[in-house]
Amino acid sequence: NADKPKPVPASGAPYATLDDLCETHALVLGSPTRFGNMAAPLKYFLDGTASLWLSGVLAGKPAAVFTSTQTMHGGQETTLLSMMLPLLHHGMYLVGLPYTERALNETTGGGTPYGASHVCGPGAVTALTDHEKSLARALGKRVASLAVQLASCAAGARGRAQDFADERYRQPPLRGERGFIEGIEQFVQAAHVARKAPLQPA
């Protein structure tokens, strides 16, 4: 059955479900490059997030992207941009790396304004350079900081809305509200009187 959920593998790469995305406060998405694009398995996964798009559950949450290529010009920036497009459709806030990050000006390996990256080189996988590590940490910190700020703002807005509602409840009604309330009271009274009145023969 094609609709049957696939089991979570016991081992291998980190595995995410749609429920994980629903519960997240922020998302950092990564993929190796495949001809300047995100890898097909990630594209397949994102193509299956239509239900989240319909519900808007990811809207207003911060997100960032990262990648790795074998060569310096292996399509890092286009791969990062390809991952951004679905996130924009979900209404997420994209976080990048500003040139105020010193490592972005000094790196001779990975690192872009669009997200963190690594140039692994041919043969054995090489370790991240100090600049690549610095930029990866900076990106994660920016995403986490924005997630905290957004959560704090949302909590503050809910508190202010409740305070306003409590205060209005204690205040006498405004002129427009008073007219509306009086109209409702008159309608209820008229309905009450009509219900008590005896039925008249036709």
C-alpha atoms as a printed R data frame, in Angstrom:
    type eleno elety resid chain resno       x      y      z
1   ATOM     1    CA   ASN     A     1   0.000  0.000  0.000
2   ATOM     2    CA   ALA     A     2   1.577  3.264 -1.123
3   ATOM     3    CA   ASP     A     3  -0.204  5.254  1.624
4   ATOM     4    CA   LYS     A     4   1.088  3.063  4.443
5   ATOM     5    CA   PRO     A     5   3.647  4.962  6.589
6   ATOM     6    CA   LYS     A     6   7.181  3.700  6.221
7   ATOM     7    CA   PRO     A     7   8.803  2.350  9.410
8   ATOM     8    CA   VAL     A     8  11.536  4.377 11.049
9   ATOM     9    CA   PRO     A     9  14.860  2.722 10.195
10  ATOM    10    CA   ALA     A    10  16.785  1.245 13.127
11  ATOM    11    CA   SER     A    11  20.058  2.720 11.886
12  ATOM    12    CA   GLY     A    12  21.470  5.050  9.286
13  ATOM    13    CA   ALA     A    13  21.065  8.745  8.666
14  ATOM    14    CA   PRO     A    14  18.887 10.911 10.969
15  ATOM    15    CA   TYR     A    15  15.244 10.284 10.165
16  ATOM    16    CA   ALA     A    16  12.464 12.870 10.404
17  ATOM    17    CA   THR     A    17   8.692 12.576 10.170
18  ATOM    18    CA   LEU     A    18   5.963 15.128  9.464
19  ATOM    19    CA   ASP     A    19   5.088 15.020 13.171
20  ATOM    20    CA   ASP     A    20   8.646 16.132 13.949
21  ATOM    21    CA   LEU     A    21   8.181 19.139 11.670
22  ATOM    22    CA   CYS     A    22   4.856 20.001 13.311
23  ATOM    23    CA   GLU     A    23   6.469 20.095 16.742
24  ATOM    24    CA   THR     A    24   9.621 22.000 15.810
25  ATOM    25    CA   HIS     A    25  10.219 25.622 16.773
26  ATOM    26    CA   ALA     A    26  12.887 26.031 14.094
27  ATOM    27    CA   LEU     A    27  14.315 24.035 11.207
28  ATOM    28    CA   VAL     A    28  17.875 23.690  9.892
29  ATOM    29    CA   LEU     A    29  17.774 21.652  6.699
30  ATOM    30    CA   GLY     A    30  20.797 20.080  5.014
31  ATOM    31    CA   SER     A    31  21.588 18.108  1.881
32  ATOM    32    CA   PRO     A    32  24.588 17.154 -0.231
33  ATOM    33    CA   THR     A    33  24.538 18.669 -3.682
34  ATOM    34    CA   ARG     A    34  23.334 16.712 -6.698
35  ATOM    35    CA   PHE     A    35  24.167 18.617 -9.880
36  ATOM    36    CA   GLY     A    36  23.574 21.933 -8.153
37  ATOM    37    CA   ASN     A    37  20.341 20.824 -6.513
38  ATOM    38    CA   MET     A    38  19.216 19.193 -3.297
39  ATOM    39    CA   ALA     A    39  19.387 15.392 -3.188
40  ATOM    40    CA   ALA     A    40  16.343 13.499 -4.497
41  ATOM    41    CA   PRO     A    41  15.434 11.852 -1.135
42  ATOM    42    CA   LEU     A    42  15.126 15.257  0.521
43  ATOM    43    CA   LYS     A    43  13.071 16.599 -2.392
44  ATOM    44    CA   TYR     A    44  10.814 13.542 -2.086
45  ATOM    45    CA   PHE     A    45  10.357 14.193  1.631
46  ATOM    46    CA   LEU     A    46   9.556 17.877  1.100
47  ATOM    47    CA   ASP     A    47   7.101 17.019 -1.677
48  ATOM    48    CA   GLY     A    48   5.172 15.062  0.955
49  ATOM    49    CA   THR     A    49   4.654 18.069  3.252
50  ATOM    50    CA   ALA     A    50   1.524 19.364  1.495
51  ATOM    51    CA   SER     A    51  -0.603 18.711  4.593
52  ATOM    52    CA   LEU     A    52   1.694 20.944  6.636
53  ATOM    53    CA   TRP     A    53   1.455 23.622  3.962
54  ATOM    54    CA   LEU     A    54  -2.345 23.462  4.035
55  ATOM    55    CA   SER     A    55  -2.430 23.785  7.820
56  ATOM    56    CA   GLY     A    56   0.238 26.515  7.911
57  ATOM    57    CA   VAL     A    57   1.945 24.824 10.850
58  ATOM    58    CA   LEU     A    58   5.440 25.912  9.709
59  ATOM    59    CA   ALA     A    59   4.500 29.494  8.884
60  ATOM    60    CA   GLY     A    60   6.322 32.075 10.966
61  ATOM    61    CA   LYS     A    61   9.061 29.700 12.142
62  ATOM    62    CA   PRO     A    62  12.763 30.326 11.412
63  ATOM    63    CA   ALA     A    63  14.724 28.077  9.070
64  ATOM    64    CA   ALA     A    64  18.208 27.775  7.607
65  ATOM    65    CA   VAL     A    65  20.010 25.491  5.166
66  ATOM    66    CA   PHE     A    66  23.459 23.899  4.799
67  ATOM    67    CA   THR     A    67  25.255 21.709  2.271
68  ATOM    68    CA   SER     A    68  28.523 20.040  1.284
69  ATOM    69    CA   THR     A    69  30.219 19.583 -2.078
70  ATOM    70    CA   GLN     A    70  33.310 17.795 -3.317
71  ATOM    71    CA   THR     A    71  34.674 20.815 -5.160
72  ATOM    72    CA   MET     A    72  34.756 24.536 -4.493
73  ATOM    73    CA   HIS     A    73  32.422 25.273 -7.400
74  ATOM    74    CA   GLY     A    74  30.250 22.187 -7.106
75  ATOM    75    CA   GLY     A    75  26.973 24.067 -6.825
76  ATOM    76    CA   GLN     A    76  26.850 24.982 -3.141
77  ATOM    77    CA   GLU     A    77  24.843 28.183 -3.480
78  ATOM    78    CA   THR     A    78  22.319 26.793 -5.975
79  ATOM    79    CA   THR     A    79  21.819 23.767 -3.715
80  ATOM    80    CA   LEU     A    80  21.143 26.044 -0.755
81  ATOM    81    CA   LEU     A    81  18.712 28.120 -2.798
82  ATOM    82    CA   SER     A    82  16.882 24.990 -3.996
83  ATOM    83    CA   MET     A    83  16.249 24.012 -0.361
84  ATOM    84    CA   MET     A    84  14.996 27.497  0.458
85  ATOM    85    CA   LEU     A    85  12.170 27.444 -2.080
86  ATOM    86    CA   PRO     A    86   9.885 24.923 -0.294
87  ATOM    87    CA   LEU     A    87  10.564 26.666  3.011
88  ATOM    88    CA   LEU     A    88   9.413 29.971  1.508
89  ATOM    89    CA   HIS     A    89   6.214 28.287  0.339
90  ATOM    90    CA   HIS     A    90   5.671 27.113  3.915
91  ATOM    91    CA   GLY     A    91   5.968 30.714  5.107
92  ATOM    92    CA   MET     A    92   9.117 30.182  7.160
93  ATOM    93    CA   TYR     A    93  11.564 32.958  8.019
94  ATOM    94    CA   LEU     A    94  14.841 32.211  6.231
95  ATOM    95    CA   VAL     A    95  18.034 32.934  8.149
96  ATOM    96    CA   GLY     A    96  21.347 33.440  6.375
97  ATOM    97    CA   LEU     A    97  24.862 34.549  7.255
98  ATOM    98    CA   PRO     A    98  25.729 38.260  7.149
99  ATOM    99    CA   TYR     A    99  29.148 39.564  6.152
100 ATOM   100    CA   THR     A   100  29.506 40.880  9.684
101 ATOM   101    CA   GLU     A   101  30.649 37.311 10.347
102 ATOM   102    CA   ARG     A   102  34.400 37.682  9.884
103 ATOM   103    CA   ALA     A   103  34.836 34.087  8.740
104 ATOM   104    CA   LEU     A   104  32.607 34.730  5.735
105 ATOM   105    CA   ASN     A   105  35.163 37.231  4.430
106 ATOM   106    CA   GLU     A   106  38.160 35.062  5.219
107 ATOM   107    CA   THR     A   107  37.096 31.532  4.290
108 ATOM   108    CA   THR     A   108  38.940 29.716  1.526
109 ATOM   109    CA   GLY     A   109  36.649 26.709  1.880
110 ATOM   110    CA   GLY     A   110  32.910 26.579  2.458
111 ATOM   111    CA   GLY     A   111  30.604 29.255  3.791
112 ATOM   112    CA   THR     A   112  28.075 31.441  1.960
113 ATOM   113    CA   PRO     A   113  25.579 34.191  2.785
114 ATOM   114    CA   TYR     A   114  22.817 31.681  1.994
115 ATOM   115    CA   GLY     A   115  23.867 29.137  4.591
116 ATOM   116    CA   ALA     A   116  26.690 27.063  6.015
117 ATOM   117    CA   SER     A   117  28.664 24.741  3.731
118 ATOM   118    CA   HIS     A   118  31.708 22.490  3.503
119 ATOM   119    CA   VAL     A   119  34.100 21.609  0.690
120 ATOM   120    CA   CYS     A   120  35.065 17.996  1.341
121 ATOM   121    CA   GLY     A   121  37.508 17.599 -1.556
122 ATOM   122    CA   PRO     A   122  38.258 14.428 -3.539
123 ATOM   123    CA   GLY     A   123  39.038 11.123 -1.856
124 ATOM   124    CA   ALA     A   124  38.739 10.835  1.912
125 ATOM   125    CA   VAL     A   125  36.303 13.144  3.667
126 ATOM   126    CA   THR     A   126  38.163 16.095  5.108
127 ATOM   127    CA   ALA     A   127  37.413 17.778  8.415
128 ATOM   128    CA   LEU     A   128  35.659 21.135  8.523
129 ATOM   129    CA   THR     A   129  37.967 24.120  8.480
130 ATOM   130    CA   ASP     A   130  37.915 26.569 11.370
131 ATOM   131    CA   HIS     A   131  36.061 29.065  9.185
132 ATOM   132    CA   GLU     A   132  33.447 26.485  8.196
133 ATOM   133    CA   LYS     A   133  32.922 25.539 11.847
134 ATOM   134    CA   SER     A   134  32.622 29.168 12.868
135 ATOM   135    CA   LEU     A   135  30.031 29.883 10.199
136 ATOM   136    CA   ALA     A   136  28.035 26.739 10.993
137 ATOM   137    CA   ARG     A   137  27.912 27.724 14.668
138 ATOM   138    CA   ALA     A   138  26.963 31.306 13.771
139 ATOM   139    CA   LEU     A   139  24.093 30.090 11.590
140 ATOM   140    CA   GLY     A   140  22.786 27.789 14.303
141 ATOM   141    CA   LYS     A   141  23.015 30.563 16.867
142 ATOM   142    CA   ARG     A   142  21.114 32.979 14.628
143 ATOM   143    CA   VAL     A   143  18.312 30.453 14.060
144 ATOM   144    CA   ALA     A   144  18.047 29.600 17.764
145 ATOM   145    CA   SER     A   145  18.089 33.266 18.758
146 ATOM   146    CA   LEU     A   146  15.289 34.107 16.327
147 ATOM   147    CA   ALA     A   147  13.225 31.134 17.518
148 ATOM   148    CA   VAL     A   148  13.508 32.351 21.116
149 ATOM   149    CA   GLN     A   149  12.610 35.918 20.120
150 ATOM   150    CA   LEU     A   150   9.569 34.807 18.138
151 ATOM   151    CA   ALA     A   151   8.346 32.596 20.971
152 ATOM   152    CA   SER     A   152   8.821 35.436 23.452
153 ATOM   153    CA   CYS     A   153   6.963 37.899 21.231
154 ATOM   154    CA   ALA     A   154   4.093 35.451 20.748
155 ATOM   155    CA   ALA     A   155   3.802 34.873 24.501
156 ATOM   156    CA   GLY     A   156   3.924 38.621 25.140
157 ATOM   157    CA   ALA     A   157   1.247 39.292 22.523
158 ATOM   158    CA   ARG     A   158  -1.043 36.683 24.074
159 ATOM   159    CA   GLY     A   159  -0.497 38.254 27.485
160 ATOM   160    CA   ARG     A   160  -1.222 41.770 26.212
161 ATOM   161    CA   ALA     A   161  -4.362 40.576 24.433
162 ATOM   162    CA   GLN     A   162  -5.604 38.912 27.616
163 ATOM   163    CA   ASP     A   163  -4.805 42.021 29.674
164 ATOM   164    CA   PHE     A   164  -6.735 44.161 27.188
165 ATOM   165    CA   ALA     A   165  -9.708 41.786 27.286
166 ATOM   166    CA   ASP     A   166  -9.698 41.769 31.111
167 ATOM   167    CA   GLU     A   167  -9.501 45.558 31.236
168 ATOM   168    CA   ARG     A   168 -12.332 46.012 28.706
169 ATOM   169    CA   TYR     A   169 -14.475 43.616 30.714
170 ATOM   170    CA   ARG     A   170 -14.063 45.870 33.766
171 ATOM   171    CA   GLN     A   171 -14.863 49.061 31.834
172 ATOM   172    CA   PRO     A   172 -18.367 50.345 30.930
173 ATOM   173    CA   PRO     A   173 -19.266 49.590 27.316
174 ATOM   174    CA   LEU     A   174 -18.303 52.083 24.630
175 ATOM   175    CA   ARG     A   175 -21.057 53.971 22.802
176 ATOM   176    CA   GLY     A   176 -21.023 51.601 19.833
177 ATOM   177    CA   GLU     A   177 -20.936 48.584 22.102
178 ATOM   178    CA   ARG     A   178 -23.737 50.021 24.225
179 ATOM   179    CA   GLY     A   179 -25.990 50.434 21.189
180 ATOM   180    CA   PHE     A   180 -25.288 46.894 20.089
181 ATOM   181    CA   ILE     A   181 -25.974 45.524 23.585
182 ATOM   182    CA   GLU     A   182 -29.211 47.518 23.852
183 ATOM   183    CA   GLY     A   183 -30.333 46.192 20.476
184 ATOM   184    CA   ILE     A   184 -29.723 42.614 21.584
185 ATOM   185    CA   GLU     A   185 -31.611 43.253 24.849
186 ATOM   186    CA   GLN     A   186 -34.591 44.698 22.949
187 ATOM   187    CA   PHE     A   187 -34.616 41.730 20.567
188 ATOM   188    CA   VAL     A   188 -34.563 39.252 23.469
189 ATOM   189    CA   GLN     A   189 -37.316 41.167 25.284
190 ATOM   190    CA   ALA     A   190 -39.506 41.271 22.173
191 ATOM   191    CA   ALA     A   191 -39.023 37.538 21.629
192 ATOM   192    CA   HIS     A   192 -39.923 36.891 25.263
193 ATOM   193    CA   VAL     A   193 -43.136 38.961 24.994
194 ATOM   194    CA   ALA     A   194 -44.115 37.293 21.717
195 ATOM   195    CA   ARG     A   195 -43.678 33.872 23.259
196 ATOM   196    CA   LYS     A   196 -46.027 34.762 26.137
197 ATOM   197    CA   ALA     A   197 -48.729 36.313 23.923
198 ATOM   198    CA   PRO     A   198 -51.700 34.036 23.106
199 ATOM   199    CA   LEU     A   199 -51.998 32.871 19.545
200 ATOM   200    CA   GLN     A   200 -54.480 34.924 17.507
201 ATOM   201    CA   PRO     A   201 -56.913 33.135 15.181
202 ATOM   202    CA   ALA     A   202 -56.171 33.604 11.494
